[in-house]
Amino acid sequence: MADSNSNISRADHIVDVAGNFNTCSDVFGQIGVLLNIIKKELPEHSDAKRLAELAHYIASDFENFSDCVAENTLRNGVAGFVGKDFNNLVTITNSEVGHG
């Protein structure tokens, strides 16, 4: 009986983790929409517009990353996946903004 309870608990945990990443994805998407509106209102070639474009790009990357983590967590469970993909994302993001 303890095994079935721990399996249910583990399954619930995996769904909770995936749900949290789905929420993150939604929030990053909303931030991206806001930044897109802001950058359209800023003068061309201004520093503010470049910063808004960069922030929009990062929000979009993290929206996609969060979606991928949620999907893969549901498929593969929690262990090992998040750390590996986070390191990949940080490496990609750093190289794209000139830090890697």
C-alpha positions as CSV (number, residue, x, y, z in Angstrom):
1,M,0.0,0.0,0.0
2,A,2.8,2.4,0.7
3,D,4.2,2.0,-2.8
4,S,1.0,3.0,-4.5
5,N,0.7,6.1,-2.2
6,S,4.2,7.1,-3.0
7,N,3.6,6.7,-6.7
8,I,0.5,8.9,-6.5
9,S,2.5,11.4,-4.5
10,R,5.3,11.4,-7.1
11,A,2.9,11.7,-10.0
12,D,1.2,14.6,-8.2
13,H,4.6,16.2,-7.7
14,I,5.5,15.9,-11.4
15,V,2.2,17.5,-12.4
16,D,2.7,20.3,-9.9
17,V,6.2,21.0,-11.2
18,A,5.0,21.0,-14.8
19,G,2.1,23.3,-13.8
20,N,4.5,25.7,-12.2
21,F,6.6,25.9,-15.4
22,N,3.4,26.4,-17.5
23,T,2.6,29.3,-15.2
24,C,6.1,30.7,-15.8
25,S,5.7,30.3,-19.5
26,D,2.4,32.2,-19.4
27,V,3.9,35.1,-17.3
28,F,7.0,35.3,-19.6
29,G,4.5,35.4,-22.6
30,Q,2.6,38.3,-21.0
31,I,5.8,40.2,-20.3
32,G,6.8,39.6,-23.9
33,V,3.5,41.1,-25.1
34,L,4.0,44.1,-22.9
35,L,7.6,44.6,-24.1
36,N,6.5,44.3,-27.7
37,I,3.9,47.1,-27.2
38,I,6.5,49.3,-25.4
39,K,9.2,48.8,-28.1
40,K,6.7,49.9,-30.8
41,E,6.2,53.2,-29.0
42,L,9.9,54.0,-28.6
43,P,11.9,56.0,-31.1
44,E,13.9,54.0,-33.7
45,H,17.6,53.4,-32.9
46,S,17.2,54.6,-29.3
47,D,18.9,52.9,-26.4
48,A,15.5,52.4,-24.7
49,K,14.2,50.6,-27.8
50,R,17.3,48.3,-27.9
51,L,16.8,47.4,-24.3
52,A,13.1,46.7,-24.8
53,E,14.0,44.5,-27.8
54,L,16.6,42.6,-25.7
55,A,14.2,42.2,-22.8
56,H,11.5,40.9,-25.3
57,Y,13.9,38.4,-26.7
58,I,14.9,37.1,-23.3
59,A,11.2,36.9,-22.2
60,S,10.5,34.9,-25.4
61,D,13.4,32.6,-24.7
62,F,12.3,31.9,-21.2
63,E,8.7,31.4,-22.3
64,N,9.9,28.7,-24.7
65,F,12.3,27.2,-22.1
66,S,9.5,27.0,-19.5
67,D,7.2,25.3,-22.1
68,C,9.9,22.7,-22.9
69,V,10.6,22.0,-19.3
70,A,6.9,21.5,-18.5
71,E,6.5,19.1,-21.4
72,N,9.6,17.1,-20.7
73,T,8.8,17.0,-17.0
74,L,5.5,15.4,-17.8
75,R,7.3,12.9,-20.1
76,N,10.4,12.2,-18.2
77,G,9.9,13.2,-14.6
78,V,11.8,15.9,-12.7
79,A,15.2,14.4,-11.9
80,G,18.1,15.5,-14.1
81,F,16.1,17.4,-16.8
82,V,15.8,20.9,-15.4
83,G,19.5,21.3,-14.6
84,K,20.7,20.1,-18.0
85,D,18.3,22.3,-19.9
86,F,18.9,25.3,-17.7
87,N,22.6,25.1,-18.3
88,N,22.0,24.8,-22.1
89,L,19.7,27.9,-22.0
90,V,22.2,30.0,-20.0
91,T,25.0,29.0,-22.4
92,I,22.8,30.0,-25.5
93,T,21.6,33.2,-23.9
94,N,25.1,34.3,-22.8
95,S,26.6,33.6,-26.2
96,E,23.7,35.5,-28.0
97,V,24.2,38.6,-25.9
98,G,28.0,38.5,-26.1
99,H,28.9,37.0,-22.7
100,G,30.0,33.6,-23.7
